Amino acid sequence: MTGDVVIRAEGLGKKYLIGHQSAERPSTFRDAIVHSARGWGRSARDMIKGAANVAGDEIEEFWALKDVSFEINRGDVVGIIGRNGAGKSTLLKVLSRITEPSEGRVEIKGRIASLLEVGTGFHPELSGRENIYLNGAILGMSRDEIKRKFDEIVDFAEIEKFLDTPVKRYSSGMYVRLAFAVAAHLDPEILIVDEVLAVGDAEFQKKCLGKMQDVAGHGRTVLFVSHNMTAIERLCTSGLLLDKGSIGAAGPIGPIVDSYLSYGKQVKPSMSLSSGSAVGLTTIDQRNFPSIEFSLVRPHVVSDLSVLVYSKQGVRVAILDLRDQLSLPHTFAPGSYRVELDLRSNTLVEGSYDLGIYCVLDGQTYEELNLFPIVIKATSIGRLPYPAQHRGYVQLDFEAQLTQSEFREPVN
């Protein structure tokens, strides 16, 4: 390994064997004996060969990781994201040397501290004090190093009152606080943190993120797995997107998070409201805000129509309520309609958003999210009053004008 590369994975793969029971059950006592004997025989062969003993009549190979290759440099803060079952935790276990890869190789330069599961490396019968020294030793620290950091660890974990209590009596939150405090304070060159922070309360999570930023600020490498995209974007500078055990994308964290959030979504040209009617969004105009088009083949009562604005983290930040602007409820005759939206002032900050539609048609409610992506730039409309991290629910000042064009059949 050369240069500033501290982690290099080449063709990494991890295979597990999964056992399945046969759908056919033994119908007689003799069949049951034969079935059991075959299972015992297969288990004995596996033990002799040193292979994993997998229960079941049929054995399936499952690749949790397949052909994973990447490089991470010293000082990188990398977010590893993906859907459940994408292989994130398996990758961290391989990097932490908890499990061996089935194929490929990984090179690591530097001392690793990892927090993958609640209480990893703790002995339940030992006290918090004893486990600090035990866990520190597992991480490769000398007793003198641990003693120098001991008070900081206890203060961060906020367990001084329970320091001499066996950790088997700790709550899951206390476990996490102590485990994270040990891993983060013993000067690792590489810090690996899984989603376990979700166990802690909001104040503790904030403290942990601050500590990870401090670790990264001293030129150390951080790998962070989380489903909290706000935390990922706040902490990380680059990302790896895992998809079914393989690298789906890698690069700067912003585009990686966008890829993750848009995974499996398709921009839908229209939304079916009822038999023979549809509503859809057209292309955005120069003000970076779209118009709404809908076509009706028979009369419909529209009692509510709103445009929903969502951040890329899935948080609703604004609603354009069109009821007053369009004098709803109203019975619309068959035809094609277009609603022009004109923002008088823009309180959306710079960033990417997804638009959705909320509609009540003939007494039935329809809500379709993530219909259309838009990007608000600093020069779009007027002055942006506050930075993106302070984004919250806002009221948009707008005007809407409804026009009706010649009737045409809606496009399905």
FENLINDA-V948662 format. One record per residue. N is the residue number from 0. RES is the residue in one small letter. PSI is psi as a letter, one per 40 degrees, with the letter a starting at -180 (999 if undefined). Layout:
N/RES/PSI + N/RES/PSI
This chain:
0/m/h + 1/t/i + 2/g/a + 3/d/e + 4/v/h + 5/v/e + 6/i/h + 7/r/h + 8/a/h + 9/e/h + 10/g/f + 11/l/h + 12/g/i + 13/k/h + 14/k/h + 15/y/i + 16/l/h + 17/i/h + 18/g/i + 19/h/h + 20/q/i + 21/s/i + 22/a/d + 23/e/h + 24/r/i + 25/p/h + 26/s/e + 27/t/i + 28/f/d + 29/r/d + 30/d/d + 31/a/d + 32/i/d + 33/v/d + 34/h/d + 35/s/d + 36/a/d + 37/r/d + 38/g/d + 39/w/d + 40/g/d + 41/r/d + 42/s/d + 43/a/d + 44/r/d + 45/d/d + 46/m/d + 47/i/d + 48/k/e + 49/g/e + 50/a/i + 51/a/h + 52/n/h + 53/v/h + 54/a/i + 55/g/i + 56/d/d + 57/e/h + 58/i/h + 59/e/h + 60/e/h + 61/f/h + 62/w/h + 63/a/d + 64/l/i + 65/k/h + 66/d/f + 67/v/h + 68/s/h + 69/f/i + 70/e/i + 71/i/h + 72/n/i + 73/r/h + 74/g/e + 75/d/i + 76/v/h + 77/v/h + 78/g/h + 79/i/h + 80/i/i + 81/g/i + 82/r/i + 83/n/h + 84/g/e + 85/a/e + 86/g/e + 87/k/d + 88/s/d + 89/t/d + 90/l/d + 91/l/d + 92/k/d + 93/v/d + 94/l/d + 95/s/e + 96/r/f + 97/i/d + 98/t/i + 99/e/i + 100/p/i + 101/s/d + 102/e/i + 103/g/a + 104/r/i + 105/v/h + 106/e/h + 107/i/h + 108/k/h + 109/g/i + 110/r/h + 111/i/h + 112/a/h + 113/s/i + 114/l/g + 115/l/d + 116/e/i + 117/v/h + 118/g/e + 119/t/h + 120/g/e + 121/f/i + 122/h/h + 123/p/d + 124/e/e + 125/l/i + 126/s/i + 127/g/d + 128/r/d + 129/e/d + 130/n/d + 131/i/d + 132/y/d + 133/l/d + 134/n/d + 135/g/d + 136/a/d + 137/i/d + 138/l/e + 139/g/e + 140/m/i + 141/s/i + 142/r/d + 143/d/d + 144/e/d + 145/i/d + 146/k/d + 147/r/d + 148/k/e + 149/f/d + 150/d/d + 151/e/d + 152/i/d + 153/v/d + 154/d/d + 155/f/d + 156/a/e + 157/e/f + 158/i/e + 159/e/d + 160/k/d + 161/f/f + 162/l/d + 163/d/e + 164/t/h + 165/p/h + 166/v/e + 167/k/e + 168/r/e + 169/y/i + 170/s/i + 171/s/d + 172/g/d + 173/m/d + 174/y/d + 175/v/d + 176/r/d + 177/l/d + 178/a/d + 179/f/d + 180/a/d + 181/v/d + 182/a/d + 183/a/d + 184/h/e + 185/l/f + 186/d/f + 187/p/i + 188/e/d + 189/i/h + 190/l/h + 191/i/h + 192/v/h + 193/d/a + 194/e/e + 195/v/e + 196/l/e + 197/a/e + 198/v/d + 199/g/i + 200/d/i + 201/a/d + 202/e/d + 203/f/d + 204/q/d + 205/k/d + 206/k/d + 207/c/d + 208/l/d + 209/g/d + 210/k/d + 211/m/d + 212/q/d + 213/d/d + 214/v/d + 215/a/d + 216/g/e + 217/h/f + 218/g/e + 219/r/i + 220/t/h + 221/v/h + 222/l/h + 223/f/h + 224/v/h + 225/s/i + 226/h/e + 227/n/g + 228/m/d + 229/t/d + 230/a/d + 231/i/d + 232/e/d + 233/r/d + 234/l/d + 235/c/i + 236/t/d + 237/s/i + 238/g/i + 239/l/h + 240/l/h + 241/l/h + 242/d/h + 243/k/f + 244/g/e + 245/s/i + 246/i/h + 247/g/d + 248/a/i + 249/a/i + 250/g/a + 251/p/i + 252/i/d + 253/g/d + 254/p/d + 255/i/d + 256/v/d + 257/d/d + 258/s/d + 259/y/d + 260/l/d + 261/s/e + 262/y/h + 263/g/e + 264/k/i + 265/q/h + 266/v/h + 267/k/h + 268/p/d + 269/s/i + 270/m/h + 271/s/h + 272/l/d + 273/s/i + 274/s/h + 275/g/e + 276/s/i + 277/a/i + 278/v/i + 279/g/i + 280/l/h + 281/t/a + 282/t/i + 283/i/i + 284/d/a + 285/q/e + 286/r/e + 287/n/f + 288/f/h + 289/p/i + 290/s/i + 291/i/h + 292/e/h + 293/f/i + 294/s/i + 295/l/h + 296/v/e + 297/r/i + 298/p/i + 299/h/i + 300/v/h + 301/v/h + 302/s/e + 303/d/h + 304/l/h + 305/s/i + 306/v/h + 307/l/h + 308/v/h + 309/y/i + 310/s/i + 311/k/e + 312/q/e + 313/g/e + 314/v/h + 315/r/h + 316/v/e + 317/a/i + 318/i/h + 319/l/g + 320/d/h + 321/l/e + 322/r/d + 323/d/d + 324/q/d + 325/l/e + 326/s/f + 327/l/i + 328/p/i + 329/h/i + 330/t/h + 331/f/h + 332/a/i + 333/p/h + 334/g/a + 335/s/h + 336/y/i + 337/r/h + 338/v/h + 339/e/h + 340/l/h + 341/d/h + 342/l/h + 343/r/d + 344/s/i + 345/n/h + 346/t/e + 347/l/h + 348/v/i + 349/e/h + 350/g/a + 351/s/i + 352/y/i + 353/d/h + 354/l/i + 355/g/i + 356/i/h + 357/y/h + 358/c/h + 359/v/h + 360/l/h + 361/d/f + 362/g/e + 363/q/h + 364/t/h + 365/y/h + 366/e/h + 367/e/h + 368/l/i + 369/n/f + 370/l/d + 371/f/h + 372/p/i + 373/i/i + 374/v/h + 375/i/h + 376/k/i + 377/a/d + 378/t/e + 379/s/c + 380/i/h + 381/g/a + 382/r/h + 383/l/h + 384/p/e + 385/y/i + 386/p/i + 387/a/d + 388/q/e + 389/h/e + 390/r/i + 391/g/a + 392/y/h + 393/v/i + 394/q/h + 395/l/h + 396/d/h + 397/f/i + 398/e/i + 399/a/h + 400/q/h + 401/l/h + 402/t/i + 403/q/h + 404/s/i + 405/e/i + 406/f/h + 407/r/i + 408/e/h + 409/p/i + 410/v/h + 411/n/999
